Amino acid sequence: MSEDPQAAAGPDGDALPAAAVVLTQVAVPEGLAAACAMSKVPVDAVPTPIGAVAVCRATGVGDPELVAQVVSQLLQNTPVLLVTQRGGRMTAARWSGGKQEEELSPALVLDGTPPEIEQLLLGQVAAADLPGTVTSVGMSRWKAARILASVARAGRRRG
């Protein structure tokens, strides 16, 4: 996966780097990061009131789509939303079962999300600066498997 060289001018004249997030209904960021680590997908999982968000580490053409494909396959029957910002232009799409289903209005998608989502997309905040962020990068398969087992046990106790 590669970094995207495209950038637009941000509000302060600096280059606005490309960014992408995958919105999920996963309750805990540890579970999302562990699932992505098992699939070797580099993301930072950020907790939000609506579910954990996978912030794509690689934003080159096709990289965020790969993250959406993998995450939507892992979550099987639960759709996810991919929102990308490249060159100051935002796009949004619903993904399910590893396939893109439909394009959506980014304004409508972002309207119901916490402000951190837009801040991440506009480079106003880094995922690492948000409390509770867990990265899949460098997480061993052993640690990821332990986290997934722990999350599954906690889910069964609640259910």
N, C-alpha and C positions, 0 to 999 in steps of 0.2 A: 504494500500500500504506500502511496506517495502523498506528499503534501501538495496542495493545490496552489499553483503560482498566481491564480487570479486574485485580484484584490481591487476594491473600490475605495474611494476616499471616505473616511468616517467623518463624524460630525466635527472633529477637531483637526481635520485635514490629514490625519495619519491614514495609512492604508488599512482598510477593513478586511481582515483575513476571512477566508471562507470558513463556514462552520456548519455543523449538522447535528441534529439530535433525533433520537428515536424515543417517542413517548410510549410508555407501557403502563400496564396496570399492575405490574409486579410490586408487591407490598414493601419489600426490603431491597436496598441497593446491593447488599452483599450477595444475594441470590442472583441478581442480574449480572453482576460483575463475574461471579463464579461461572455461570452458564456461558458467558462470553469468553472467559479464559479457557474453558474446556474446548471451545470451538476456535480458539486462537484469534479472536476478534478484539482488537485494541480499543477499549472504551473506558470512560470514566462514568460510573453509575452514580447519579445524584438523586438523593431522596427529595420528593416533592409531595404535597398533599394529595395529588392525583395519581401518584405511583412513581416508581423509579424511572429516571430518564437516562438513556445511554447517550453520552456525549461522545461523538466520533473523534478518535484521535487522528485519523487520516481522512482528509477531505478532498482528495483528488477525484477526478471524474470516475464514477463507479464505486468508490470506496464506501460512501454512506449507504448506497443502495445494497452493497454486500452486507453491511451491518443490519439493515432492515430485513433483508432476506433471511439471514441467519437467526436473528432474534424472533422473527415471525414464525420460522420453522420450529424453534425451540418452544415457543408458547402455543403452538398448534392451533387451537380453535379461537384464540384471542387475537384480534387485529391489533396492529401497532401503527403509529403515525410517524412518518419520516418528514422532518422539516429541515430544509437546507437553505443556506444563504450563501450565494456566490456573487461577487461583484455588486453587492448591494441589492440583489434580486432574490426574493424568497420564493420557494416552491414547497408544496406539501402533498403527500400522497399516503393513502391507506395501504397497508401491506397485510396479507394474511396467508399462512401456509407457505411462506417462501416466495410469494408472488405479489407484484404490485396490482392492486385492485382498481383504484381510481385516483385521479388527481383531485385535490381539494383546494379551496381558497385558503392561503396561509393566514389571511386576516381573520377568517372565521375560526380556524384551528387555534390561533394564538389568543383569541378573545376569551376563551375559557380556561386558559392556563395560568399558572402562577407567574409573576413578573420575572422570576429567575430564568425562565425559558427564553424569553425575548432578550434578556441581558446576555445570556450565553451566546445566542445567535449573532448578536451585534458586537460581541467582543468587549462588553462592558464589565464582565466578570468572568473569571476563569473557573472551570469546574473544581479545580483543586482548592480554590478559596471558599467554596461553599461547605458548610458543616455536614458531616456524614458521608462525604464522597468516598467511594471505593473504586479503585482501578483494577482492571483485568490484566493490565500490563505487568509482567513479572510474577503473576500468581501461578504457582505450580499446579499441576493437574491434581496432585494429592490434596493440597489445601482447598482447591476448588471443589473436589468431591466431598471433602469433610463439611464445607460450608453448605453445599446443596443438601447433604443428608440432614444437617442440623435445621435448615430452613424447612425441609419436608416434615421433620418430626414436629417442629413448632406449629406448622400448618395443620397437622393431624390433631394436635392437642386442642387447637382453637376450634376446629371443625367438628 
